[in-house]
Amino acid sequence: MEEAKRKRALYWVLVFALLFGLLNLKSIMSIGKKRTIADLDPSVTSAPAAAAAPAVPDSFVYERLTPEKKARLALGFGRNPFYRGFEKAAVASGPLRPTFSLSAISLRGSSAFAVINGRVVQVGDWIEGFRVHAITEGRVVLNKDGTLWNYPLKGD
């Protein structure tokens, strides 16, 4: 009995969601599109609405506005309260550390192997533009353009 009630409730939720989606289809289809004044409803741009719009100021600042901003002001729209402005990009102080995942090291006699990004390498091998400089117990040293990068074994 409870299962039948749950199914009925789910059915009604889906029906209401479908109706809501159909009623809002026009606004959903316009997501991501740039809107213009011509896209507005005729009732919004009718004569009474134009009469209620604020008077256009005669000032030096208003003359420097773009036509799009002038049109928004004429319709009574202000600035966008959700606009975050320009964010300054962070300036890197040096070369960014490349991301490598060292998961295993095997040292047997004179041979040493390491697993970097799922690939088995030994001293002298190249991986993504880096040369394996040294493999020691617990770490691998990679070399690129004379810069040495130390990568410790995971869990150390």
DSSP file (Angstrom, degrees, kcal/mol; ACC not computed):
  #  RESIDUE AA STRUCTURE BP1 BP2  ACC     N-H-->O    O-->H-N    N-H-->O    O-->H-N    TCO  KAPPA ALPHA  PHI   PSI    X-CA   Y-CA   Z-CA
    1    1 A M     >        0   0    0      0, 0.0     4,-1.8     0, 0.0     5,-0.1   0.000 360.0 360.0 360.0 -43.6    0.0    0.0    0.0
    2    2 A E  H  >  +     0   0    0      1,-0.2     4,-2.4     2,-0.2     5,-0.2   0.881 360.0  55.1 -62.6 -37.4    2.8    2.4    0.9
    3    3 A E  H  > S+     0   0    0      1,-0.2     4,-2.4     2,-0.2    -1,-0.2   0.884 105.1  52.2 -64.8 -37.8    4.5    1.6   -2.4
    4    4 A A  H  > S+     0   0    0      2,-0.2     4,-2.3     1,-0.2    -1,-0.2   0.889 109.6  49.7 -64.9 -38.8    1.4    2.6   -4.3
    5    5 A K  H  X S+     0   0    0     -4,-1.8     4,-2.6     2,-0.2    -2,-0.2   0.910 110.8  49.6 -65.7 -41.8    1.3    5.9   -2.5
    6    6 A R  H  X S+     0   0    0     -4,-2.4     4,-2.6     2,-0.2    -2,-0.2   0.914 111.4  48.7 -63.6 -42.0    4.9    6.6   -3.2
    7    7 A K  H  X S+     0   0    0     -4,-2.4     4,-2.4     2,-0.2    -1,-0.2   0.910 111.9  49.1 -64.0 -41.7    4.4    5.8   -6.9
    8    8 A R  H  X S+     0   0    0     -4,-2.3     4,-2.2     2,-0.2    -2,-0.2   0.913 112.2  48.1 -64.5 -42.6    1.3    8.1   -7.0
    9    9 A A  H  X S+     0   0    0     -4,-2.6     4,-2.2     2,-0.2    -2,-0.2   0.914 112.4  48.9 -64.4 -42.4    3.3   10.9   -5.4
   10   10 A L  H  X S+     0   0    0     -4,-2.6     4,-2.4     1,-0.2    -2,-0.2   0.893 108.9  54.1 -63.6 -39.3    6.2   10.4   -7.7
   11   11 A Y  H  X S+     0   0    0     -4,-2.4     4,-2.3     1,-0.2    -2,-0.2   0.935 110.0  46.2 -59.3 -47.7    3.8   10.5  -10.7
   12   12 A W  H  X S+     0   0    0     -4,-2.2     4,-2.6     2,-0.2     5,-0.2   0.871 110.6  52.8 -66.8 -36.8    2.3   13.8   -9.6
   13   13 A V  H  X S+     0   0    0     -4,-2.2     4,-2.4     1,-0.2    -1,-0.2   0.931 111.2  47.0 -62.9 -43.7    5.7   15.3   -9.0
   14   14 A L  H  X S+     0   0    0     -4,-2.4     4,-2.4     2,-0.2    -2,-0.2   0.889 111.2  51.5 -65.1 -38.9    6.8   14.3  -12.5
   15   15 A V  H  X S+     0   0    0     -4,-2.3     4,-2.5     2,-0.2    -2,-0.2   0.935 112.3  45.7 -62.8 -46.1    3.5   15.7  -14.0
   16   16 A F  H  X S+     0   0    0     -4,-2.6     4,-2.6     1,-0.2    -2,-0.2   0.883 112.2  51.4 -66.2 -37.2    4.0   19.0  -12.3
   17   17 A A  H  X S+     0   0    0     -4,-2.4     4,-2.4    -5,-0.2    -1,-0.2   0.910 110.9  48.4 -65.0 -40.8    7.7   19.2  -13.3
   18   18 A L  H  X S+     0   0    0     -4,-2.4     4,-2.4     2,-0.2    -2,-0.2   0.920 112.9  47.4 -64.4 -44.5    6.7   18.5  -16.9
   19   19 A L  H  X S+     0   0    0     -4,-2.5     4,-2.5     2,-0.2    -2,-0.2   0.918 111.9  50.3 -63.3 -42.9    4.0   21.2  -16.8
   20   20 A F  H  X S+     0   0    0     -4,-2.6     4,-1.6     1,-0.2    -2,-0.2   0.916 111.1  49.3 -60.9 -43.1    6.4   23.7  -15.3
   21   21 A G  H  < S+     0   0    0     -4,-2.4    -1,-0.2     1,-0.2    -2,-0.2   0.896 111.4  48.6 -63.8 -40.6    9.0   22.9  -17.9
   22   22 A L  H >< S+     0   0    0     -4,-2.4     3,-1.0     1,-0.2     4,-0.3   0.889 110.9  50.3 -67.5 -38.3    6.5   23.3  -20.7
   23   23 A L  H 3< S+     0   0    0     -4,-2.5     3,-0.3     1,-0.2    -1,-0.2   0.816 117.6  39.9 -69.0 -29.0    5.3   26.6  -19.3
   24   24 A N  T 3X S+     0   0    0     -4,-1.6     4,-2.2    -5,-0.2    -1,-0.2   0.133  80.3 113.9-104.6  19.1    8.8   27.9  -19.0
   25   25 A L  H <> S+     0   0    0     -3,-1.0     4,-2.4     1,-0.2    -1,-0.2   0.872  73.8  54.3 -60.2 -39.2   10.1   26.5  -22.3
   26   26 A K  H  > S+     0   0    0     -3,-0.3     4,-0.8    -4,-0.3    -1,-0.2   0.924 112.1  42.8 -63.7 -44.1   10.6   29.9  -23.9
   27   27 A S  H  4 S+     0   0    0      1,-0.2     3,-0.2     2,-0.2    -1,-0.2   0.848 113.5  52.5 -72.3 -31.8   12.8   31.1  -21.0
   28   28 A I  H >< S+     0   0    0     -4,-2.2     3,-1.3     1,-0.2    -2,-0.2   0.893 106.9  52.6 -68.8 -38.9   14.7   27.9  -20.8
   29   29 A M  H 3< S+     0   0    0     -4,-2.4    -1,-0.2     1,-0.3    -2,-0.2   0.717 104.4  57.7 -70.1 -19.8   15.5   27.9  -24.5
   30   30 A S  T >< S+     0   0    0     -4,-0.8     3,-1.6    -3,-0.2    -1,-0.3   0.368  74.5 125.4 -93.2   6.6   17.0   31.5  -24.2
   31   31 A I  T <  S+     0   0    0     -3,-1.3     3,-0.1     1,-0.3    -3,-0.0  -0.474  80.4  13.0 -66.6 130.5   19.6   30.5  -21.6
   32   32 A G  T 3  S+     0   0    0      1,-0.3     2,-0.3    -2,-0.2    -1,-0.3   0.298  99.9 117.4  88.1  -9.7   23.0   31.6  -22.8
   33   33 A K  S <  S-     0   0    0     -3,-1.6     2,-0.5     1,-0.0    -1,-0.3  -0.699  71.1-115.0 -91.3 144.2   21.7   33.8  -25.6
   34   34 A K        -     0   0    0     -2,-0.3     2,-0.3    -3,-0.1    -1,-0.0  -0.650  33.6-141.6 -77.6 126.4   22.4   37.5  -25.6
   35   35 A R        -     0   0    0     -2,-0.5     2,-0.2     3,-0.0    -1,-0.0  -0.625  16.2-166.5 -92.2 148.3   19.1   39.3  -25.2
   36   36 A T    >   -     0   0    0     -2,-0.3     3,-1.0     1,-0.0     4,-0.4  -0.726  39.7 -99.5-122.0 174.7   18.3   42.6  -27.0
   37   37 A I  G >  S+     0   0    0      1,-0.3     3,-1.3    -2,-0.2     8,-0.1   0.832 121.1  62.5 -65.1 -31.1   15.6   45.1  -26.6
   38   38 A A  G 3  S+     0   0    0      1,-0.3    -1,-0.3     7,-0.0     7,-0.0   0.738  95.0  62.4 -66.4 -21.8   13.7   43.5  -29.5
   39   39 A D  G <  S+     0   0    0     -3,-1.0    -1,-0.3     2,-0.0    -2,-0.2   0.656  83.9 100.3 -77.2 -15.5   13.4   40.3  -27.4
   40   40 A L  S <  S-     0   0    0     -3,-1.3     5,-0.0    -4,-0.4    -3,-0.0  -0.272  87.6 -91.4 -70.3 157.6   11.4   42.1  -24.7
   41   41 A D    >>  -     0   0    0      1,-0.1     4,-1.3     2,-0.0     3,-0.8  -0.352  30.3-123.0 -63.7 147.1    7.6   41.7  -24.6
   42   42 A P  T 34 S+     0   0    0      0, 0.0     4,-0.2     0, 0.0    -1,-0.1   0.822 111.7  61.9 -61.6 -29.0    5.7   44.3  -26.4
   43   43 A S  T >4 S+     0   0    0      1,-0.2     3,-0.6     2,-0.2     6,-0.2   0.823 101.8  51.4 -67.1 -28.9    3.9   45.2  -23.2
   44   44 A V  T <4 S+     0   0    0     -3,-0.8    -1,-0.2     1,-0.2    -4,-0.0   0.869 114.1  41.8 -74.7 -36.2    7.2   46.2  -21.6
   45   45 A T  T 3< S+     0   0    0     -4,-1.3    -1,-0.2     4,-0.1    -2,-0.2   0.212  90.1 121.9 -96.6  15.7    8.2   48.5  -24.5
   46   46 A S  S <> S-     0   0    0     -3,-0.6     4,-2.0    -4,-0.2     3,-0.2  -0.173  80.4 -95.2 -72.8 172.8    4.7   50.0  -24.9
   47   47 A A  H  > S+     0   0    0      1,-0.2     4,-2.2     2,-0.2     5,-0.2   0.879 121.5  53.2 -60.3 -44.1    4.1   53.8  -24.6
   48   48 A P  H  > S+     0   0    0      0, 0.0     4,-1.4     0, 0.0    -1,-0.2   0.895 110.8  48.2 -61.5 -36.5    3.0   53.7  -20.8
   49   49 A A  H  > S+     0   0    0     -6,-0.2     4,-0.7    -3,-0.2    -2,-0.2   0.888 110.6  51.0 -68.8 -37.8    6.2   51.9  -19.9
   50   50 A A  H  < S+     0   0    0     -4,-2.0     3,-0.5     1,-0.2    -1,-0.2   0.857 108.3  52.4 -67.2 -33.7    8.3   54.4  -21.9
   51   51 A A  H  < S+     0   0    0     -4,-2.2    -1,-0.2     1,-0.2    -2,-0.2   0.819 107.7  52.2 -70.2 -29.7    6.6   57.3  -20.2
   52   52 A A  H  < S+     0   0    0     -4,-1.4    -1,-0.2    -5,-0.2    -2,-0.2   0.613  87.5 105.3 -81.5 -11.8    7.4   55.7  -16.8
   53   53 A A  S  < S-     0   0    0     -4,-0.7    21,-0.1    -3,-0.5    22,-0.1  -0.343  84.5 -95.4 -68.0 149.7   11.1   55.4  -17.7
   54   54 A P        -     0   0    0      0, 0.0    -1,-0.1     0, 0.0    22,-0.1  -0.276  46.6 -94.8 -65.6 152.4   13.4   57.9  -16.0
   55   55 A A        -     0   0    0      1,-0.1    -4,-0.0    -3,-0.1    -3,-0.0  -0.355  40.4-108.9 -66.3 145.9   14.3   61.0  -18.0
   56   56 A V        -     0   0    0     -3,-0.1     2,-0.1     1,-0.0    -1,-0.1  -0.658  36.0-132.6 -78.9 120.4   17.5   60.9  -19.9
   57   57 A P        -     0   0    0      0, 0.0     2,-1.0     0, 0.0    -1,-0.0  -0.451   3.5-135.4 -75.6 146.9   20.1   63.1  -18.2
   58   58 A D        +     0   0    0     -2,-0.1     2,-0.3     4,-0.1     3,-0.0  -0.824  55.5 128.1 -98.6  94.8   22.1   65.5  -20.3
   59   59 A S  S  > S-     0   0    0     -2,-1.0     4,-1.8     1,-0.1     5,-0.1  -0.953  71.2-111.8-144.7 164.0   25.6   65.0  -18.9
   60   60 A F  H  > S+     0   0    0     -2,-0.3     4,-1.0     1,-0.2    -1,-0.1   0.866 117.2  53.3 -63.4 -37.4   29.1   64.3  -20.0
   61   61 A V  H >4 S+     0   0    0      1,-0.2     3,-0.6     2,-0.2     4,-0.4   0.912 107.2  50.6 -66.4 -42.9   29.0   60.9  -18.5
   62   62 A Y  H >4 S+     0   0    0      1,-0.2     3,-1.2     2,-0.2    -1,-0.2   0.879 105.6  56.5 -64.1 -37.5   25.7   59.9  -20.3
   63   63 A E  H 3< S+     0   0    0     -4,-1.8    -1,-0.2     1,-0.3    -2,-0.2   0.787 104.2  54.1 -65.1 -26.6   27.2   61.0  -23.6
   64   64 A R  T << S+     0   0    0     -4,-1.0    -1,-0.3    -3,-0.6    -2,-0.2   0.522  86.2 107.5 -86.1  -5.8   30.1   58.6  -23.2
   65   65 A L  S <  S-     0   0    0     -3,-1.2    -3,-0.0    -4,-0.4    -4,-0.0  -0.357  76.5-108.3 -72.0 152.5   27.9   55.5  -22.5
   66   66 A T     >  -     0   0    0      1,-0.1     4,-2.3    -2,-0.1     3,-0.2  -0.394  30.2-109.7 -72.9 157.9   27.6   52.8  -25.2
   67   67 A P  H  > S+     0   0    0      0, 0.0     4,-2.2     0, 0.0     5,-0.2   0.853 119.4  56.2 -58.1 -34.2   24.2   52.6  -27.1
   68   68 A E  H  > S+     0   0    0      2,-0.2     4,-1.9     1,-0.2     5,-0.1   0.916 108.8  45.5 -64.9 -42.2   23.5   49.3  -25.3
   69   69 A K  H  > S+     0   0    0     -3,-0.2     4,-2.2     2,-0.2    -1,-0.2   0.871 111.1  53.3 -69.6 -35.9   23.9   51.0  -21.8
   70   70 A K  H  X S+     0   0    0     -4,-2.3     4,-2.1     1,-0.2    -2,-0.2   0.906 108.6  50.1 -63.4 -40.2   21.8   54.0  -23.0
   71   71 A A  H  X S+     0   0    0     -4,-2.2     4,-1.5     2,-0.2    -2,-0.2   0.897 109.7  50.5 -65.4 -39.7   19.0   51.6  -24.0
   72   72 A R  H  <>S+     0   0    0     -4,-1.9     5,-2.6     1,-0.2     4,-0.5   0.901 110.7  49.1 -64.7 -40.0   19.1   49.8  -20.7
   73   73 A L  H ><5S+     0   0    0     -4,-2.2     3,-1.0     1,-0.2    -1,-0.2   0.886 107.8  54.7 -66.1 -37.4   18.9   53.1  -18.8
   74   74 A A  H 3<5S+     0   0    0     -4,-2.1    -1,-0.2     1,-0.3    -2,-0.2   0.825 108.3  49.4 -65.4 -30.7   15.9   54.2  -21.0
   75   75 A L  T 3<5S-     0   0    0     -4,-1.5    -1,-0.3    -5,-0.1    -2,-0.2   0.512 122.0-106.4 -86.0  -4.4   14.1   51.0  -20.1
   76   76 A G  T < 5S+     0   0    0     -3,-1.0     2,-0.3    -4,-0.5    -3,-0.2   0.569  72.4 140.1  93.2   9.1   14.7   51.5  -16.4
   77   77 A F      < -     0   0    0     -5,-2.6    -1,-0.3    -6,-0.2    -2,-0.1  -0.679  31.7-164.4 -85.8 140.3   17.4   48.8  -15.9
   78   78 A G        -     0   0    0     -2,-0.3    -1,-0.1     1,-0.3     2,-0.1  -0.065  40.8 -46.5 -99.5-154.1   20.3   49.7  -13.7
   79   79 A R        -     0   0    0      1,-0.1    -1,-0.3    -2,-0.1     3,-0.0  -0.345  65.0 -95.7 -75.8 161.9   23.6   48.0  -13.3
   80   80 A N    >   -     0   0    0      1,-0.2     3,-1.2    -3,-0.1    -1,-0.1  -0.694  29.1-159.3 -79.3 115.1   23.9   44.2  -13.0
   81   81 A P  T 3  S+     0   0    0      0, 0.0    -1,-0.2     0, 0.0    -2,-0.0   0.671  89.6  55.0 -71.8 -14.1   24.2   43.4   -9.2
   82   82 A F  T 3  S+     0   0    0     -3,-0.0     2,-0.4     2,-0.0    -2,-0.0   0.439  76.5 115.6 -97.8  -0.2   25.7   40.0   -9.9
   83   83 A Y    <   -     0   0    0     -3,-1.2    -4,-0.0     1,-0.1     0, 0.0  -0.570  47.8-165.1 -72.6 125.2   28.6   41.4  -12.0
   84   84 A R        -     0   0    0     -2,-0.4    -1,-0.1     1,-0.3     2,-0.1   0.588  28.2-136.3 -89.2 -11.1   31.9   40.6  -10.2
   85   85 A G        -     0   0    0      2,-0.1     2,-0.4     0, 0.0    -1,-0.3  -0.346  46.7 -31.9  83.3-171.1   34.1   42.9  -12.2
   86   86 A F        -     0   0    0     -2,-0.1     2,-0.5     1,-0.0     0, 0.0  -0.687  55.7-150.9 -87.6 134.0   37.5   42.0  -13.5
   87   87 A E        -     0   0    0     -2,-0.4     2,-0.3     0, 0.0    -2,-0.1  -0.890  18.8-123.9-103.5 133.7   39.6   39.7  -11.4
   88   88 A K        -     0   0    0     -2,-0.5     2,-0.2     1,-0.1     3,-0.0  -0.565  26.5-119.7 -76.9 136.1   43.4   40.1  -11.7
   89   89 A A        -     0   0    0     -2,-0.3     2,-0.2     1,-0.1    -1,-0.1  -0.509  30.2-108.2 -74.7 141.6   45.2   36.9  -12.7
   90   90 A A        -     0   0    0     -2,-0.2     2,-0.6     1,-0.1    -1,-0.1  -0.498  29.1-133.5 -70.9 136.2   47.7   35.6  -10.3
   91   91 A V        -     0   0    0     -2,-0.2     2,-0.3    -3,-0.0    -1,-0.1  -0.813  16.9-129.1 -94.5 124.6   51.3   36.1  -11.4
   92   92 A A        -     0   0    0     -2,-0.6     4,-0.1     1,-0.1    -1,-0.0  -0.549   9.8-154.8 -74.1 133.8   53.4   33.0  -11.0
   93   93 A S  S    S-     0   0    0     -2,-0.3    -1,-0.1     2,-0.1     3,-0.0   0.719  72.4 -11.6 -82.5 -21.2   56.7   33.8   -9.1
   94   94 A G  S    S-     0   0    0     -3,-0.0     2,-0.1     3,-0.0     3,-0.1  -0.846 102.5 -40.1-157.0-169.6   58.6   30.9  -10.7
   95   95 A P        -     0   0    0      0, 0.0     2,-0.1     0, 0.0    -2,-0.1  -0.431  64.9-111.9 -67.3 139.8   58.1   27.8  -12.8
   96   96 A L        -     0   0    0     -2,-0.1    -4,-0.0     1,-0.1     0, 0.0  -0.448  31.7-108.5 -72.0 143.6   55.0   25.8  -11.9
   97   97 A R        -     0   0    0     -2,-0.1    -1,-0.1     1,-0.1     2,-0.1  -0.600  34.2-127.2 -74.7 122.1   55.7   22.4  -10.3
   98   98 A P        -     0   0    0      0, 0.0     2,-0.8     0, 0.0    -1,-0.1  -0.390  22.0-118.8 -67.9 148.5   54.7   19.7  -12.8
   99   99 A T        +     0   0    0     -2,-0.1     2,-0.4     2,-0.0    -2,-0.0  -0.806  43.7 159.3 -97.1 113.0   52.3   17.0  -11.4
  100  100 A F        -     0   0    0     -2,-0.8     2,-0.7     2,-0.0    16,-0.0  -0.964  31.6-141.3-127.0 147.0   53.7   13.5  -11.4
  101  101 A S        -     0   0    0     -2,-0.4    16,-2.8    50,-0.0     2,-0.7  -0.919  12.0-165.1-113.2 107.6   52.5   10.7   -9.3
  102  102 A L  E     +A  116   0A   0     -2,-0.7    52,-1.3    50,-0.3    14,-0.2  -0.828  19.1 162.7 -92.2 114.5   55.3    8.5   -7.9
  103  103 A S  E     +     0   0A   0     12,-2.6     2,-0.3    -2,-0.7    -1,-0.2   0.637  56.5  14.8-111.2 -17.2   53.7    5.3   -6.7
  104  104 A A  E     -A  115   0A   0     11,-0.9    11,-2.6     2,-0.0     2,-0.4  -0.991  49.1-163.8-158.9 149.7   56.6    2.7   -6.4
  105  105 A I  E     -A  114   0A   0     -2,-0.3     2,-0.5     9,-0.2     9,-0.2  -1.000   7.1-167.5-133.6 135.6   60.4    2.4   -6.3
  106  106 A S  E     -A  113   0A   0      7,-3.3     7,-3.0    -2,-0.4     2,-0.6  -0.979   3.5-175.6-126.6 119.4   62.4   -0.8   -6.8
  107  107 A L  E     +A  112   0A   0     -2,-0.5     2,-0.4     5,-0.2     5,-0.2  -0.956  11.7 163.5-116.0 114.4   66.1   -0.9   -5.9
  108  108 A R  E >   -A  111   0A   0      3,-2.7     3,-2.3    -2,-0.6     2,-0.1  -0.933  62.1 -59.0-133.4 109.5   67.9   -4.1   -6.7
  109  109 A G  T 3  S-     0   0    0     -2,-0.4    -1,-0.0     1,-0.3     0, 0.0  -0.362 119.0 -15.3  59.1-123.9   71.6   -4.2   -6.8
  110  110 A S  T 3  S+     0   0    0     -2,-0.1     2,-0.4    -3,-0.1    -1,-0.3   0.504 122.2  84.8 -91.5  -4.9   72.8   -1.6   -9.4
  111  111 A S  E <   -A  108   0A   0     -3,-2.3    -3,-2.7    11,-0.0     2,-0.4  -0.808  54.4-174.5-103.0 140.9   69.4   -1.3  -11.1
  112  112 A A  E     -A  107   0A   0     -2,-0.4    11,-0.5    -5,-0.2     2,-0.3  -0.999   1.7-176.9-133.8 133.9   66.7    1.1   -9.9
  113  113 A F  E     -AB 106 122A   0     -7,-3.0    -7,-3.3    -2,-0.4     2,-0.3  -0.932   2.6-171.0-128.4 152.6   63.2    1.4  -11.2
  114  114 A A  E     -AB 105 121A   0      7,-2.5     7,-3.0    -2,-0.3     2,-0.7  -0.982  21.6-133.2-140.3 152.4   60.3    3.7  -10.4
  115  115 A V  E     +AB 104 120A   0    -11,-2.6   -12,-2.6    -2,-0.3   -11,-0.9  -0.925  29.7 176.2-108.3 109.9   56.6    3.9  -11.3
  116  116 A I  E >  S-AB 102 119A   0      3,-2.7     3,-1.8    -2,-0.7   -14,-0.2  -0.969  71.8 -14.2-118.4 123.5   55.7    7.4  -12.3
  117  117 A N  T 3  S-     0   0    0    -16,-2.8    -1,-0.2    -2,-0.5   -15,-0.1   0.846 129.9 -54.7  52.8  37.3   52.1    8.1  -13.6
  118  118 A G  T 3  S+     0   0    0    -17,-0.4     2,-0.4     1,-0.2    -1,-0.3   0.573 116.5 113.8  78.3   9.3   51.7    4.4  -14.0
  119  119 A R  E <   -B  116   0A   0     -3,-1.8    -3,-2.7     8,-0.0     2,-0.5  -0.951  65.7-128.7-118.8 132.9   54.8    4.0  -16.2
  120  120 A V  E     +B  115   0A   0     -2,-0.4     2,-0.3    -5,-0.2    -5,-0.2  -0.667  38.0 169.9 -81.2 125.5   57.9    2.1  -15.2
  121  121 A V  E     -B  114   0A   0     -7,-3.0    -7,-2.5    -2,-0.5     2,-0.3  -0.897  18.1-163.1-132.4 160.9   61.1    4.2  -15.7
  122  122 A Q  E >   -B  113   0A   0     -2,-0.3     3,-2.2    -9,-0.2    10,-0.3  -0.841  49.0 -58.0-134.1 174.8   64.7    4.0  -14.8
  123  123 A V  T 3  S+     0   0    0    -11,-0.5    10,-0.2    -2,-0.3     3,-0.1  -0.298 124.7  24.5 -58.6 130.9   67.6    6.6  -14.7
  124  124 A G  T 3  S+     0   0    0      8,-2.5    -1,-0.3     1,-0.4     9,-0.1   0.167  92.4 124.0  99.4 -16.4   68.0    8.2  -18.1
  125  125 A D    <   -     0   0    0     -3,-2.2     7,-2.9     6,-0.1     2,-0.4  -0.341  56.2-129.2 -74.0 159.1   64.5    7.6  -19.3
  126  126 A W  E     -C  131   0B   0      5,-0.2     2,-0.4    -3,-0.1     5,-0.2  -0.900  23.1-179.7-110.4 138.7   62.2   10.5  -20.4
  127  127 A I  E >  S-C  130   0B   0      3,-3.0     3,-1.6    -2,-0.4    -6,-0.0  -0.926  72.2 -25.6-141.1 114.5   58.7   11.1  -19.2
  128  128 A E  T 3  S-     0   0    0     -2,-0.4     3,-0.1     1,-0.3    -1,-0.0   0.858 128.0 -45.3  51.6  43.7   56.6   14.0  -20.5
  129  129 A G  T 3  S+     0   0    0      1,-0.3     2,-0.4    15,-0.0    -1,-0.3   0.446 118.1 109.2  85.6   0.1   59.7   16.1  -21.4
  130  130 A F  E <   -C  127   0B   0     -3,-1.6    -3,-3.0    14,-0.1     2,-0.4  -0.880  60.1-139.8-110.1 141.6   61.5   15.3  -18.1
  131  131 A R  E     -CD 126 143B   0     12,-2.8    12,-2.7    -2,-0.4     2,-0.7  -0.844  23.1-118.2 -99.8 136.2   64.6   13.1  -17.8
  132  132 A V  E     + D   0 142B   0     -7,-2.9    -8,-2.5    -2,-0.4    10,-0.2  -0.630  35.9 178.0 -73.6 113.7   64.9   10.8  -14.8
  133  133 A H  E     -     0   0B   0      8,-2.6     2,-0.3    -2,-0.7     9,-0.2   0.883  59.0  -7.1 -87.9 -43.9   68.0   12.1  -13.1
  134  134 A A  E     - D   0 141B   0      7,-1.7     7,-3.0   -11,-0.0     2,-0.5  -0.993  48.5-156.0-155.4 147.6   68.2    9.8  -10.0
  135  135 A I  E     + D   0 140B   0     -2,-0.3     2,-0.2     5,-0.2     5,-0.2  -0.977  28.6 162.6-126.0 116.1   66.2    7.2   -8.2
  136  136 A T  E >   - D   0 139B   0      3,-2.4     3,-1.2    -2,-0.5     2,-0.7  -0.695  52.2 -65.7-123.0 177.6   67.0    6.7   -4.5
  137  137 A E  T 3  S+     0   0    0      1,-0.3     3,-0.1    -2,-0.2   -31,-0.0  -0.534 121.8   1.4 -68.9 112.0   65.2    5.1   -1.6
  138  138 A G  T 3  S+     0   0    0     -2,-0.7    15,-2.6     1,-0.1     2,-0.3   0.304 125.5  51.1  97.3  -8.7   62.0    7.2   -1.1
  139  139 A R  E <   -DE 136 152B   0     -3,-1.2    -3,-2.4    13,-0.3     2,-0.4  -0.997  56.7-146.8-157.8 160.2   62.3    9.7   -3.9
  140  140 A V  E     -DE 135 151B   0     11,-2.3    11,-2.6    -2,-0.3     2,-0.5  -0.987  15.5-148.0-127.6 139.1   62.9   10.3   -7.6
  141  141 A V  E     -DE 134 150B   0     -7,-3.0    -8,-2.6    -2,-0.4    -7,-1.7  -0.940  13.6-166.6-111.0 124.6   64.7   13.3   -9.0
  142  142 A L  E     -DE 132 149B   0      7,-2.9     7,-3.0    -2,-0.5     2,-0.4  -0.823   5.3-151.9-108.7 150.3   63.6   14.6  -12.5
  143  143 A N  E     +DE 131 148B   0    -12,-2.7   -12,-2.8    -2,-0.3     2,-0.3  -0.977  18.9 166.8-126.7 132.3   65.5   17.1  -14.6
  144  144 A K  E >  S- E   0 147B   0      3,-2.1     3,-2.1    -2,-0.4   -14,-0.1  -0.926  76.1 -19.3-145.0 121.5   64.2   19.6  -17.1
  145  145 A D  T 3  S-     0   0    0     -2,-0.3     3,-0.1     1,-0.3   -15,-0.0   0.833 126.9 -52.2  53.7  37.4   66.3   22.4  -18.6
  146  146 A G  T 3  S+     0   0    0      1,-0.3     2,-0.5     0, 0.0    -1,-0.3   0.396 111.7 120.1  84.0  -4.1   68.7   22.2  -15.7
  147  147 A T  E <   -E  144   0B   0     -3,-2.1    -3,-2.1     2,-0.0     2,-0.4  -0.835  53.9-146.1 -97.2 129.1   66.0   22.4  -13.0
  148  148 A L  E     -E  143   0B   0     -2,-0.5     2,-0.5    -5,-0.2    -5,-0.2  -0.794  10.2-164.2 -97.4 134.7   65.8   19.4  -10.6
  149  149 A W  E     -E  142   0B   0     -7,-3.0    -7,-2.9    -2,-0.4     2,-0.4  -0.978   7.5-150.5-120.7 123.3   62.4   18.4   -9.3
  150  150 A N  E     -E  141   0B   0     -2,-0.5    -9,-0.2    -9,-0.2   -11,-0.0  -0.793  11.2-172.8 -94.7 132.4   62.2   16.0   -6.2
  151  151 A Y  E     -E  140   0B   0    -11,-2.6   -11,-2.3    -2,-0.4     2,-0.1  -0.963  11.9-149.7-125.9 113.5   59.3   13.7   -5.9
  152  152 A P  E     -E  139   0B   0      0, 0.0   -50,-0.3     0, 0.0   -13,-0.3  -0.432  29.7 -96.8 -78.8 157.4   58.9   11.7   -2.7
  153  153 A L    >   -     0   0    0    -15,-2.6     3,-2.0     1,-0.1   -50,-0.2  -0.485  49.5 -96.3 -69.8 140.4   57.2    8.3   -2.6
  154  154 A K  T 3  S+     0   0    0    -52,-1.3    -1,-0.1     1,-0.3   -16,-0.0  -0.325 110.7  25.1 -58.8 135.9   53.6    8.4   -1.7
  155  155 A G  T 3         0   0    0     -3,-0.1    -1,-0.3     1,-0.0    -2,-0.1   0.337 360.0 360.0  91.7  -7.2   53.1    7.7    2.0
  156  156 A D    <         0   0    0     -3,-2.0    -2,-0.1   -18,-0.1    -3,-0.1   0.447 360.0 360.0 -91.3 360.0   56.6    8.9    3.0
